[in-house]
Protein backbone atom coordinates (compact mmCIF):
# COMPACT_ATOMS: atom_id res chain seq x y z
CA UNK A 1 0.00 0.00 0.00
CA UNK A 2 2.91 2.35 0.79
CA UNK A 3 4.39 1.71 -2.69
CA UNK A 4 1.09 2.58 -4.33
CA UNK A 5 0.87 5.81 -2.31
CA UNK A 6 4.44 6.78 -3.24
CA UNK A 7 3.78 6.05 -6.94
CA UNK A 8 0.61 8.19 -6.96
CA UNK A 9 2.44 10.98 -5.11
CA UNK A 10 5.17 11.00 -7.77
CA UNK A 11 2.51 11.10 -10.50
CA UNK A 12 0.98 14.18 -8.86
CA UNK A 13 4.40 15.88 -8.72
CA UNK A 14 4.95 15.16 -12.45
CA UNK A 15 1.49 16.54 -13.33
CA UNK A 16 2.27 19.74 -11.42
CA UNK A 17 5.56 20.10 -13.33
CA UNK A 18 3.65 19.87 -16.63
CA UNK A 19 1.59 22.96 -15.73
CA UNK A 20 4.61 24.94 -14.50
CA UNK A 21 4.42 24.29 -10.75
CA UNK A 22 7.82 22.83 -9.87
CA UNK A 23 8.12 21.78 -6.23
CA UNK A 24 11.72 22.73 -5.55
CA UNK A 25 12.96 22.02 -2.03
CA UNK A 26 14.03 25.68 -1.71
CA UNK A 27 10.44 26.80 -2.36
CA UNK A 28 8.30 24.26 -0.47
CA UNK A 29 10.75 22.27 1.64
CA UNK A 30 10.93 18.49 2.02
CA UNK A 31 7.67 16.58 1.49
CA UNK A 32 7.24 13.07 2.91
CA UNK A 33 4.13 11.02 2.27
CA UNK A 34 2.81 8.09 4.32
CA UNK A 35 -0.34 6.25 5.31
CA UNK A 36 -1.89 7.40 8.57
CA UNK A 37 -1.59 4.90 11.39
CA UNK A 38 -4.93 5.93 12.83
CA UNK A 39 -8.23 5.01 11.21
CA UNK A 40 -9.35 8.59 10.62
CA UNK A 41 -12.61 10.08 9.51
CA UNK A 42 -10.64 12.60 7.47
CA UNK A 43 -9.14 11.96 4.06
CA UNK A 44 -5.66 13.17 4.91
CA UNK A 45 -3.61 15.86 6.58
CA UNK A 46 -0.43 17.85 6.05
CA UNK A 47 1.74 18.28 9.12
CA UNK A 48 4.20 21.16 8.94
CA UNK A 49 7.46 21.17 10.86
CA UNK A 50 10.56 23.35 11.05
CA UNK A 51 9.14 26.81 10.24
CA UNK A 52 11.20 29.16 8.09
CA UNK A 53 12.02 31.90 10.61
CA UNK A 54 12.34 34.53 7.88
CA UNK A 55 8.62 34.18 7.04
CA UNK A 56 7.21 34.80 10.50
CA UNK A 57 4.38 37.28 10.98
CA UNK A 58 1.84 38.14 13.63
CA UNK A 59 -1.89 37.83 13.12
CA UNK A 60 -4.43 39.44 15.41
CA UNK A 61 -7.65 37.49 15.89
CA UNK A 62 -10.15 39.20 18.16
CA UNK A 63 -8.14 40.29 21.19
CA UNK A 64 -5.22 37.86 20.79
CA UNK A 65 -2.07 38.04 18.69
CA UNK A 66 -0.65 34.83 17.20
CA UNK A 67 2.82 34.11 15.81
CA UNK A 68 2.51 32.41 12.41
CA UNK A 69 4.78 31.36 9.58
CA UNK A 70 4.13 31.51 5.83
CA UNK A 71 6.58 28.76 4.93
CA UNK A 72 7.80 25.51 6.49
CA UNK A 73 10.90 23.48 5.62
CA UNK A 74 9.44 20.02 6.26
CA UNK A 75 5.99 18.58 5.52
CA UNK A 76 4.51 15.15 6.23
CA UNK A 77 1.43 14.25 4.22
CA UNK A 78 -0.64 11.50 5.81
CA UNK A 79 -3.38 9.74 3.84
CA UNK A 80 -5.99 7.68 5.71
CA UNK A 81 -6.07 3.90 5.19
CA UNK A 82 -9.68 3.89 4.05
CA UNK A 83 -8.88 6.37 1.24
CA UNK A 84 -6.35 3.87 -0.17
CA UNK A 85 -9.26 1.47 -0.90
CA UNK A 86 -10.83 3.99 -3.30
CA UNK A 87 -10.07 4.66 -6.98
CA UNK A 88 -6.68 6.11 -7.86
CA UNK A 89 -8.30 9.36 -9.05
CA UNK A 90 -9.79 9.98 -5.60
CA UNK A 91 -6.49 9.14 -3.89
CA UNK A 92 -4.61 11.51 -6.21
CA UNK A 93 -7.21 14.23 -5.55
CA UNK A 94 -6.55 13.85 -1.82
CA UNK A 95 -2.77 13.88 -2.32
CA UNK A 96 -3.01 17.00 -4.50
CA UNK A 97 -5.14 18.75 -1.84
CA UNK A 98 -2.47 18.04 0.77
CA UNK A 99 0.37 19.08 -1.58
CA UNK A 100 -1.26 22.51 -1.88
CA UNK A 101 -0.94 22.87 1.91
CA UNK A 102 2.85 22.58 1.43
CA UNK A 103 2.96 25.77 -0.67
CA UNK A 104 3.91 29.00 1.12
CA UNK A 105 0.89 30.79 2.69
CA UNK A 106 -1.39 27.77 2.11
CA UNK A 107 -1.45 26.37 5.66
CA UNK A 108 -5.23 26.81 5.77
CA UNK A 109 -8.06 26.87 3.23
CA UNK A 110 -7.75 30.62 2.62
CA UNK A 111 -7.27 32.72 -0.52
CA UNK A 112 -3.92 31.24 -1.59
CA UNK A 113 -5.14 27.67 -1.14
CA UNK A 114 -8.24 28.39 -3.23
CA UNK A 115 -6.14 30.08 -5.93
CA UNK A 116 -3.89 27.03 -6.34
CA UNK A 117 -6.86 24.64 -6.14
CA UNK A 118 -8.63 26.54 -8.94
CA UNK A 119 -5.51 26.47 -11.15
CA UNK A 120 -5.05 22.72 -10.64
CA UNK A 121 -8.78 22.02 -11.09
CA UNK A 122 -8.86 23.93 -14.39
CA UNK A 123 -5.58 22.73 -15.93
CA UNK A 124 -5.46 19.14 -14.66
CA UNK A 125 -9.19 18.38 -14.33
CA UNK A 126 -9.13 17.64 -10.59
CA UNK A 127 -11.94 18.29 -8.12
CA UNK A 128 -10.04 19.76 -5.18
CA UNK A 129 -12.30 21.25 -2.53
CA UNK A 130 -12.16 22.02 1.16
CA UNK A 131 -14.28 19.03 2.15
CA UNK A 132 -14.93 15.63 0.60
CA UNK A 133 -18.05 13.54 0.18
CA UNK A 134 -17.30 10.08 1.54
CA UNK A 135 -20.53 8.47 0.30
CA UNK A 136 -20.06 9.81 -3.25
CA UNK A 137 -16.42 8.71 -3.35
CA UNK A 138 -17.34 5.17 -2.27
CA UNK A 139 -20.06 5.12 -4.95
CA UNK A 140 -17.55 6.26 -7.64
CA UNK A 141 -15.25 3.43 -6.56
CA UNK A 142 -18.08 0.86 -6.67
CA UNK A 143 -17.58 -0.01 -2.99
CA UNK A 144 -20.42 -0.44 -0.52
CA UNK A 145 -20.40 2.40 2.02
CA UNK A 146 -21.34 1.40 5.56
CA UNK A 147 -22.23 4.21 7.89
CA UNK A 148 -20.65 4.20 11.32
CA UNK A 149 -23.11 2.49 13.64
CA UNK A 150 -20.95 2.82 16.78
CA UNK A 151 -21.82 6.38 17.67
CA UNK A 152 -23.36 8.26 20.55
CA UNK A 153 -24.30 11.44 18.68
CA UNK A 154 -25.90 12.09 15.33
CA UNK A 155 -25.34 15.65 14.10
CA UNK A 156 -27.54 16.99 11.30
CA UNK A 157 -27.60 20.33 9.51
CA UNK A 158 -31.03 21.92 9.87
CA UNK A 159 -30.78 23.52 6.42
CA UNK A 160 -29.27 20.97 3.96
CA UNK A 161 -29.67 17.77 5.99
CA UNK A 162 -25.99 16.73 5.93
CA UNK A 163 -25.50 14.14 8.66
CA UNK A 164 -22.42 12.89 10.46
CA UNK A 165 -21.78 10.83 13.55
CA UNK A 166 -19.51 11.27 16.56
CA UNK A 167 -18.50 9.15 19.51
CA UNK A 168 -17.49 12.24 21.51
CA UNK A 169 -19.02 15.69 21.32
CA UNK A 170 -17.39 19.10 21.57
CA UNK A 171 -19.34 21.16 24.06
CA UNK A 172 -19.42 24.26 21.83
CA UNK A 173 -20.19 22.51 18.51
CA UNK A 174 -23.69 23.94 18.09
CA UNK A 175 -22.78 27.42 19.29
CA UNK A 176 -19.46 27.87 17.49
CA UNK A 177 -19.59 25.82 14.25
CA UNK A 178 -21.74 25.82 11.11
CA UNK A 179 -22.25 23.41 8.22
CA UNK A 180 -19.37 23.44 5.71
CA UNK A 181 -21.76 22.97 2.79
CA UNK A 182 -24.52 25.54 3.39
CA UNK A 183 -23.67 27.43 6.60
CA UNK A 184 -26.71 26.09 8.47
CA UNK A 185 -26.87 25.31 12.20
CA UNK A 186 -26.37 21.84 13.62
CA UNK A 187 -28.94 19.81 15.55
CA UNK A 188 -27.66 17.05 17.86
CA UNK A 189 -29.45 13.75 18.48
CA UNK A 190 -28.31 11.16 21.01
CA UNK A 191 -28.47 7.43 20.37
N, C-alpha and C positions, 0 to 999 in steps of 0.2 A: 504494500500500500504506500509505503514511503517513497519507493521508486516511481510509482505512478504520479504522486504529488510533485516530486522533483521534476519529472518530465513535463508535466503540465505547467509548472512554474516557469521553466525555461522556454516553453512555447509562448507564454504570455510576454516574457522579456523580448523575444524575437519579434512578436507582433508590434510591441511598442517601438522597437527600433525602426520598423518599416514606416511608421507614421512620424518619425523624427523625434521621438522621446527616448533618449539614450540614458539609461540608468547608470551613470558613472559613479563610482564610489565617492569621489570628491563632492558630488552634488547631493546624493541621497544617503550615503553611508553604506554599511554592510547589511545585506538582507538575508536572513536565514528563514527557511520555511520548514514546518514540521506539523505533524498531526497532534491535535490537542489530546492530552492524556485523560481529561475529564470528558464525560458525556454531556456536552453542553446543549442548551436550547438554541444558542446563537450559531450562526454559520461559521464565523471565524473572528479573529481579532489580530491587531497589530500592536505588539508591545514595543515601546521605544525605550532605549537605554542610551546612556552616555550623551547627554545634551551638548550641543555645540555652544560653548560659553559666549561666543561672539554674537549669537543670535538671540540673546536674552532680552526680554521686554517685560513690562509690568502692565497688567490689565486690571482695571477697577470694575468690580461687579458689585452693585449696590454699595454697601459701605465697607467692603473689603478690597484689598489690593493683593493680587496674586502674581508671583514670579512665573513666567512662562518662557518657552523656547520655541523658535520657529523651525529649528532643524536639529535632528538627532544623528549620531554617528553609527548607531547600531539598531537594527529592527529585527524582531522575531515575529514572523507571521505564523499563526496557529490556525489550522483548519479543523473543524470538528469531524469526528469519525463518521457520523451519520451522513455528512455531506459527501464523503468519499464513495458512498453507495449510489449516488445519483449520476446522471449523465455527465460526460466530460465538459460539455458546454456550461453546465451549471457550476461545476467545480471551478472552471476557468473564470467564470463571472465573479465568483467569490474571491479567488486569488487576485484578480484585477482590482476589485474593490479594496482589498487590503494593501495592495501595492500602492494605490493612490495615497493611502495614509502615510506612506514612507516619504512622499514628496514634501519639500519645505512648506510650511504653513498649512498643511493638510491634516493636522492631528485630529481634527473634528470633522463634522459634516457641513462646514461653513462654505463661504463663497468660493475659495480656492478648490476645495474638494469637488464642488458641483461643476466648476469650470472644467477640470480635468475629466470628470465623469462624462460630461456632455461631449467633449472632444473624442473620447474613446468610444462612446456610444455611437456617435455619428460616423467616425472613420472606420471602426472595426466591427460595427454591428453587434455591440454588447448591449446588455440591459442592466447597467449598474445603477442601483438606487440605494437609498439610505436603509431601507428595510427589505426583507425578503418575504416571500409567500411560500411557506413550507408545504402546504397542501398542493398548491399549483406545481411546485417543483417535483414533488413525488409523482403527480399525475403525468408530467412531461416525461419522467423517467420510467413510466409504466410500472411503478412499485406501489403496492397497497400502503396507504397511510393510516396508521393506527394512532388515534388521539391518546394522549396521556390519561390513563384512568386512575392513576395514583396521585390524586390531588386533594387538597383541602379547600381551595378557593377557585371559583370560576369567575373571571373578570370579563365583562362584556361592555362594549362601547354602546352608549344609549342612542347614538346617532346612526352609525353604519352597521352595527351588529357584530363587529370583529370580536372574536372570543379567544381567550387564552387562559391557561391554567397555571396555578402556582401552588407549591407545597407550603411555602412561607409567604407572608404578606408584609410589605413595607407599610408602616403605620400612616405615612402621609401620601400614599399612592393616589387616593381619590382627590385629595386637596391640591396636590402639587403637580400631577402629571395628567396629560391629555392623550387621546388617541393619535398615533403617528400617521394614520391614513386620513382622517377627516377633522381632527381637533376636538372631537366630542368628549364628554365626560364619561368616566368609568363607573359601572355599577358592579358591586361585589356580591357574589352568592357563595354561601358555605355549603359543603357537601352534606 
